[in-house]
Amino acid sequence: MKAVLTGHSRGLGAAIGAELLARGIPVLALARRANADLAARFPQLLQQQELDLGDPAALHAWLGSGALAAFLAGERQALLINNAGTVQPVGPAEAQDPLAVAQAVALNVSAPLVLAAAIARVPGEKRVLHVSSGAGRNAYPGWSVYCATKAALDHHARAAALDAGHDLRVCSLAPGVIDTDMQAEIRSTSLDRFPIRERFEALKREGALTSPEDCARRLVDFLLSGKFGEQAVADLRD
């Protein structure tokens, strides 16, 4: 078994990477920046590729290099965790930079779908996990792009599950509210761009945020369980 993980340089992605590696699962990690801590702790199991997943041309070129197929060659089971994503741009449509919208769609939607299609072609059993969000299932002011891109992952999983054979399982999973840099970014957003900021400030004050490590442990448990893929769209808190 080997895993491909995106967005491992910090936050939940770093915790997922550490959890997989601690279980002895080799990981090919894709992000704009390398994770020196994981590299030092797991030098024999971790391969890193510095890659801007929000750049479709760069992703296409990397896939064309054959690196993914080489990493997974001969494996009976492959895992893909599409974790990389951005909450930006935040604010009403008239305040959104069109280029930032395009970059968010490329990172949050295009890259996960491209990687899912690429890994589905590899022989053996495949499990694809999209890290989704409650924002994909509920609309929030200021988050039209984030909500739409996470909803796209949910619906991709629903449709892909209908197509999937016995060797491919897909799930778009909402992990809950996690104490990461993204949450800090959300709390620093101005009220005119994100009117419900107080809700997230209260979660931090009340200690209601899950640690990345605890979330990663439960996420990997779910990914490796026999129940993975029974539901195309799921919530880790259920």
C-alpha positions in Angstrom: 0.0 0.0 0.0 1.2 3.5 -0.9 -0.5 6.9 -0.5 -0.5 10.1 -2.5 -1.2 13.2 -0.4 -1.7 16.8 -1.4 -1.1 19.9 0.8 1.2 18.2 3.3 3.3 21.3 4.2 1.2 22.4 7.2 -2.1 21.9 9.1 -4.3 18.9 8.5 -2.2 17.8 5.5 1.0 17.6 7.6 -0.9 15.7 10.3 -2.4 13.2 7.8 1.1 12.7 6.3 2.6 12.0 9.7 -0.2 9.6 10.5 0.2 7.6 7.3 4.0 7.5 7.7 3.8 6.5 11.3 1.8 3.5 10.2 4.5 2.5 7.8 2.7 3.6 4.6 5.0 5.2 2.0 3.8 8.6 0.9 4.3 10.7 -2.2 3.4 14.2 -1.0 2.6 17.1 -3.4 2.7 20.8 -2.3 4.2 24.1 -3.2 6.6 23.7 -0.3 8.4 20.7 1.2 7.8 19.6 4.8 11.3 19.5 6.5 9.9 18.0 9.7 8.3 15.0 8.0 11.4 14.5 5.8 13.6 14.4 8.9 11.3 12.0 10.7 10.5 9.6 7.9 13.4 9.8 5.4 12.8 6.3 4.1 9.1 6.5 3.5 8.4 10.1 2.3 8.9 11.4 -1.2 8.1 15.0 -1.8 7.4 17.0 -5.0 7.2 20.7 -4.8 4.4 21.5 -7.2 1.8 24.3 -7.5 -1.4 22.3 -7.8 -3.2 25.5 -8.6 -1.3 25.6 -11.9 -2.9 23.2 -14.3 0.0 23.3 -16.7 2.5 22.4 -14.0 0.3 19.5 -12.8 -0.1 18.3 -16.4 3.6 18.4 -16.9 4.3 16.5 -13.7 1.8 13.8 -14.6 3.4 13.5 -18.0 6.7 12.8 -16.3 5.5 9.3 -15.2 6.5 10.0 -11.6 3.0 9.0 -10.3 3.0 5.7 -12.2 6.6 5.0 -11.1 5.7 5.5 -7.4 2.8 3.2 -7.5 4.3 0.5 -9.8 3.6 -3.0 -8.5 1.4 -1.8 -5.6 -1.8 -3.7 -4.9 -3.5 -0.8 -3.2 -3.1 3.0 -3.7 -4.6 5.8 -1.7 -5.2 9.4 -2.8 -6.0 12.1 -0.3 -6.9 15.3 -1.9 -6.3 17.7 1.0 -4.8 20.8 -0.6 -7.2 23.8 -0.8 -7.8 27.4 -0.2 -10.6 29.4 1.4 -9.8 32.5 -0.6 -11.2 34.7 -2.1 -13.5 35.6 0.7 -16.2 38.2 0.3 -19.2 39.1 -1.9 -18.8 38.5 -5.7 -18.1 42.1 -6.4 -15.2 42.1 -4.0 -13.6 38.9 -5.5 -10.6 39.1 -7.8 -11.4 37.1 -10.9 -7.9 35.7 -11.0 -8.2 34.5 -7.4 -11.5 32.8 -8.3 -9.8 31.0 -11.2 -6.9 29.9 -8.9 -9.2 28.7 -6.2 -11.2 26.6 -8.7 -7.9 25.1 -10.1 -6.6 24.2 -6.7 -9.8 23.1 -5.0 -11.6 21.4 -7.9 -9.4 20.8 -11.0 -6.4 19.3 -9.2 -8.4 16.8 -7.2 -10.4 15.6 -10.2 -7.3 15.4 -12.4 -5.4 13.4 -9.7 -8.5 11.1 -9.2 -8.6 10.4 -12.9 -4.9 9.7 -13.0 -4.8 7.3 -10.0 -8.0 5.5 -11.2 -5.9 4.3 -14.2 -3.4 2.5 -12.0 -3.8 -1.2 -11.6 -5.0 -2.6 -8.3 -7.4 -1.3 -5.6 -7.7 2.5 -5.3 -9.2 4.6 -2.6 -9.8 8.3 -3.3 -10.6 10.7 -0.4 -11.6 14.3 -1.1 -11.2 16.5 2.0 -14.5 18.4 1.8 -16.2 20.7 4.2 -19.6 21.5 5.7 -19.4 24.5 3.5 -20.0 22.2 0.5 -23.3 21.3 2.1 -24.4 24.6 3.6 -24.2 28.1 2.1 -22.3 30.9 4.0 -22.1 34.6 3.2 -18.7 35.5 1.9 -17.8 32.0 1.0 -19.5 31.5 -2.4 -16.3 30.3 -4.1 -15.2 28.0 -1.2 -18.8 26.6 -0.8 -19.1 26.0 -4.6 -15.7 24.3 -4.9 -16.3 22.0 -1.9 -19.8 21.1 -3.3 -18.1 20.2 -6.5 -15.9 17.6 -4.7 -19.0 16.2 -3.1 -20.9 15.8 -6.4 -17.8 14.4 -8.1 -17.7 11.7 -5.5 -21.3 10.9 -5.9 -21.0 10.6 -9.7 -17.7 8.8 -9.6 -19.1 6.2 -7.2 -21.8 5.4 -9.7 -19.1 4.7 -12.3 -16.6 2.9 -10.0 -15.9 -0.8 -10.4 -14.9 -3.1 -7.6 -11.4 -1.7 -7.5 -12.2 2.0 -6.9 -13.8 3.5 -3.8 -14.4 7.3 -3.6 -15.6 9.4 -0.7 -15.8 13.2 -0.1 -15.4 13.6 3.6 -16.1 16.7 5.8 -13.5 16.5 8.6 -15.1 19.0 11.0 -13.7 22.3 12.3 -9.9 22.0 12.9 -7.5 24.2 14.7 -5.3 25.1 11.7 -3.8 28.2 10.0 -6.9 28.3 7.8 -9.1 28.9 10.9 -6.8 31.7 12.0 -7.1 33.1 8.5 -10.9 33.0 8.8 -10.9 34.7 12.1 -8.7 37.5 10.8 -11.1 38.2 7.9 -13.0 41.5 8.1 -16.7 41.4 8.9 -17.7 43.1 5.7 -16.2 40.1 3.8 -17.3 37.4 6.2 -20.3 38.5 8.3 -20.4 35.3 10.4 -16.8 35.5 11.6 -18.0 35.6 15.3 -19.2 32.0 14.9 -15.7 30.9 14.2 -14.2 33.1 16.9 -16.6 31.5 19.4 -15.5 28.0 18.4 -11.9 29.0 19.2 -12.8 30.6 22.5 -14.8 27.7 23.6 -12.2 25.1 22.7 -14.5 23.5 20.2 -11.8 23.1 17.5 -10.4 19.6 16.8 -6.6 19.2 16.8 -5.1 18.3 13.4 -3.5 15.2 14.9 -6.8 13.8 16.3 -8.6 14.6 13.1 -5.8 12.9 11.0 -5.9 9.8 13.1 -9.7 9.4 12.7 -9.5 10.3 9.0 -6.9 7.6 8.3 -8.8 5.1 10.4 -11.8 5.7 8.2 -9.8 5.7 4.9 -8.4 2.2 5.8 -11.6 0.8 7.1 -14.0 -1.6 5.4 -16.7 1.1 5.5 -14.8 3.5 3.3 -16.7 4.2 0.1 -20.0 2.9 1.3 -21.2 6.5 1.2 -19.9 8.8 -1.5 -20.4 11.8 0.8 -19.7 11.6 4.5 -18.9 13.6 7.7 -16.1 12.4 10.0 -18.1 13.6 13.0 -21.0 11.1 12.3 
